[in-house]
Amino acid sequence: MYTIQGYVKVKSLEEAYELNQKKSSAVIGGGMWLRLGSRAIGTAIDLSDLELDRIEETEDEFIIGCMTSLRNIECHEGLNRYFHGMMKNMLKGIVGTQFRNMATIGGSLYQRFGFSDPLTAFLALDTTVEMYAGGMIPLDEFVSMNYDRDILVRIHVKKDGRRAAYQSFRNTKTDFPVLAVGASRMADTWKVTIGARPARAVTAENSEKLSDRLAGDLPEEAVERVIREFASEVSEKVRFGSNMRAGGEYRRMLSEVLIYRAVRDILSQSEEQEM
Ligand SMILES: Cc1cc2nc3c(=O)[nH]c(=O)nc-3n(C[C@H](O)[C@H](O)[C@H](O)COP(=O)(O)OP(=O)(O)OC[C@H]3O[C@@H](n4cnc5c(N)ncnc54)[C@H](O)[C@@H]3O)c2cc1C
């Protein structure tokens, strides 16, 4: 159980940032992860007066405040319509509805957990994190940065016309994922991200290779072979580790299956669009 000595509901991000420079301070998101630890928190910083618990849709992007609950993202009509149900797929396995009503996207992405579903999924999209001091940082870069004492303010997800899909495998329905895969297709470029390896998510592929191989009027057996080969090649590039949930070799095999399913999902979205 954690303990808190002082509590400040801040009036500005500047105030939050200044308070957070002390090592004993902590920003409180949903508090769902923090409460499992035993930290002695000097000052708990509450951002809930800063109107950061909302999702805004503009012509070019979705802007998600750090205090937005996972549940609000999961149920957001605009995000799910644009990314073909990806938000729902990435979040539905996290514990339960009540939990997702509390946990925030700021707390989830800031921590960069190895098992993170949203980190893996947002990495497959064109996502930028807006940090108070650090400014706009592409998620691809943020994922491998060290922790500092900055504040994650919002995340920005581009509406760039990409098709996207998310797949995860869990030993039981609401356990941490054994493996997570995000995929997207932007024009001819396919991006594949792999998380819960069990290390932090990585971008395993970002190229036109798959589109080149699928070009022309291929018979279904050839399409099947090309996707399977692609899934296998991409999986070979990634290092998988072992933990209590699964061994590395099992994760590699799962990766091939989940990449295959994600690619199929995206191809069927494109077919639907053409009909
Ligand atoms: C039992 C359990 C099971 C889980 N299962 C899964 C799962 O299957 N898949 C998955 O992806 N996730 C899972 N999670 C993680 C969960 O979804 C959240 O990511 C986690 O609870 C953190 O979100 P929070 O809002 O509760 O953050 P908090 O606990 O409030 O904060 C977490 C950390 O982030 C910092 N922080 C919070 N907000 C900010 C901010 N805006 N800027 C800078 N720092 C900030 C805090 O200071 C703290 O260090 C699980 C968590 C638990 C407790």
The ligand as an SDF file (V2000), in Angstrom:
LIG
                    3D

 53 58  0  0  0  0  0  0  0  0999 V2000
   -4.0290   -5.6930  -11.8420 C   0  0  0  0  0  0  0  0  0  0  0  0
   -3.6440   -4.9150  -13.0790 C   0  0  0  0  0  0  0  0  0  0  0  0
   -3.7560   -5.5090  -14.3210 C   0  0  0  0  0  0  0  0  0  0  0  0
   -3.3990   -4.8050  -15.4650 C   0  0  0  0  0  0  0  0  0  0  0  0
   -3.5070   -5.4190  -16.7010 N   0  0  0  0  0  0  0  0  0  0  0  0
   -3.1410   -4.7410  -17.8240 C   0  0  0  0  0  0  0  0  0  0  0  0
   -3.2320   -5.3550  -19.1190 C   0  0  0  0  0  0  0  0  0  0  0  0
   -3.6160   -6.5020  -19.2770 O   0  0  0  0  0  0  0  0  0  0  0  0
   -2.8460   -4.6140  -20.2020 N   0  0  0  0  0  0  0  0  0  0  0  0
   -2.3980   -3.3230  -20.0750 C   0  0  0  0  0  0  0  0  0  0  0  0
   -2.0580   -2.7060  -21.0750 O   0  0  0  0  0  0  0  0  0  0  0  0
   -2.3150   -2.7290  -18.8690 N   0  0  0  0  0  0  0  0  0  0  0  0
   -2.6700   -3.4030  -17.7510 C   0  0  0  0  0  0  0  0  0  0  0  0
   -2.5610   -2.7900  -16.5300 N   0  0  0  0  0  0  0  0  0  0  0  0
   -2.0700   -1.4040  -16.4630 C   0  0  0  0  0  0  0  0  0  0  0  0
   -3.2440   -0.4210  -16.4220 C   0  0  0  0  0  0  0  0  0  0  0  0
   -4.0160   -0.5340  -17.5960 O   0  0  0  0  0  0  0  0  0  0  0  0
   -2.7680    1.0270  -16.3220 C   0  0  0  0  0  0  0  0  0  0  0  0
   -1.8390    1.2380  -17.3110 O   0  0  0  0  0  0  0  0  0  0  0  0
   -2.1200    1.3260  -15.0320 C   0  0  0  0  0  0  0  0  0  0  0  0
   -3.0330    1.0700  -13.9870 O   0  0  0  0  0  0  0  0  0  0  0  0
   -1.6470    2.7920  -14.9620 C   0  0  0  0  0  0  0  0  0  0  0  0
   -2.7090    3.6750  -15.1600 O   0  0  0  0  0  0  0  0  0  0  0  0
   -3.2130    4.6070  -13.9720 P   0  0  0  0  0  0  0  0  0  0  0  0
   -4.0460    5.6860  -14.5940 O   0  0  0  0  0  0  0  0  0  0  0  0
   -3.8380    3.7590  -12.9380 O   0  0  0  0  0  0  0  0  0  0  0  0
   -1.8280    5.2340  -13.4970 O   0  0  0  0  0  0  0  0  0  0  0  0
   -1.2980    5.5300  -12.0100 P   0  0  0  0  0  0  0  0  0  0  0  0
   -1.2420    4.2750  -11.2200 O   0  0  0  0  0  0  0  0  0  0  0  0
   -2.0390    6.6660  -11.4480 O   0  0  0  0  0  0  0  0  0  0  0  0
    0.1640    6.0270  -12.3710 O   0  0  0  0  0  0  0  0  0  0  0  0
    1.1410    5.1520  -12.9000 C   0  0  0  0  0  0  0  0  0  0  0  0
    2.4650    5.9080  -13.0260 C   0  0  0  0  0  0  0  0  0  0  0  0
    2.3980    6.8780  -14.0590 O   0  0  0  0  0  0  0  0  0  0  0  0
    2.6540    8.1870  -13.5470 C   0  0  0  0  0  0  0  0  0  0  0  0
    1.7230    9.0900  -14.2380 N   0  0  0  0  0  0  0  0  0  0  0  0
    0.3680    9.0140  -14.2670 C   0  0  0  0  0  0  0  0  0  0  0  0
   -0.1200    9.9430  -15.0920 N   0  0  0  0  0  0  0  0  0  0  0  0
    0.9370   10.6430  -15.5800 C   0  0  0  0  0  0  0  0  0  0  0  0
    1.0830   11.7410  -16.4830 C   0  0  0  0  0  0  0  0  0  0  0  0
    0.0200   12.3130  -17.0800 N   0  0  0  0  0  0  0  0  0  0  0  0
    2.3190   12.1850  -16.7510 N   0  0  0  0  0  0  0  0  0  0  0  0
    3.4220   11.6180  -16.1480 C   0  0  0  0  0  0  0  0  0  0  0  0
    3.3480   10.5700  -15.2960 N   0  0  0  0  0  0  0  0  0  0  0  0
    2.1270   10.0950  -15.0250 C   0  0  0  0  0  0  0  0  0  0  0  0
    2.3970    8.0820  -12.0460 C   0  0  0  0  0  0  0  0  0  0  0  0
    3.1180    9.0420  -11.3150 O   0  0  0  0  0  0  0  0  0  0  0  0
    2.8710    6.6610  -11.7560 C   0  0  0  0  0  0  0  0  0  0  0  0
    4.2680    6.6200  -11.6770 O   0  0  0  0  0  0  0  0  0  0  0  0
   -2.9220   -3.4670  -15.3580 C   0  0  0  0  0  0  0  0  0  0  0  0
   -2.8060   -2.8660  -14.1020 C   0  0  0  0  0  0  0  0  0  0  0  0
   -3.1680   -3.5610  -12.9670 C   0  0  0  0  0  0  0  0  0  0  0  0
   -3.0590   -2.8740  -11.6240 C   0  0  0  0  0  0  0  0  0  0  0  0
  1  2  1  0
  2  3  1  0
  2 52  2  0
  3  4  2  0
  4  5  1  0
  4 50  1  0
  5  6  2  0
  6  7  1  0
  6 13  1  0
  7  8  2  0
  7  9  1  0
  9 10  1  0
 10 11  2  0
 10 12  1  0
 12 13  2  0
 13 14  1  0
 14 15  1  0
 14 50  1  0
 15 16  1  0
 16 17  1  0
 16 18  1  0
 18 19  1  0
 18 20  1  0
 20 21  1  0
 20 22  1  0
 22 23  1  0
 23 24  1  0
 24 25  2  0
 24 26  1  0
 24 27  1  0
 27 28  1  0
 28 29  2  0
 28 30  1  0
 28 31  1  0
 31 32  1  0
 32 33  1  0
 33 34  1  0
 33 48  1  0
 34 35  1  0
 35 36  1  0
 35 46  1  0
 36 37  1  0
 36 45  1  0
 37 38  2  0
 38 39  1  0
 39 40  1  0
 39 45  2  0
 40 41  1  0
 40 42  2  0
 42 43  1  0
 43 44  2  0
 44 45  1  0
 46 47  1  0
 46 48  1  0
 48 49  1  0
 50 51  2  0
 51 52  1  0
 52 53  1  0
M  END
$$$$
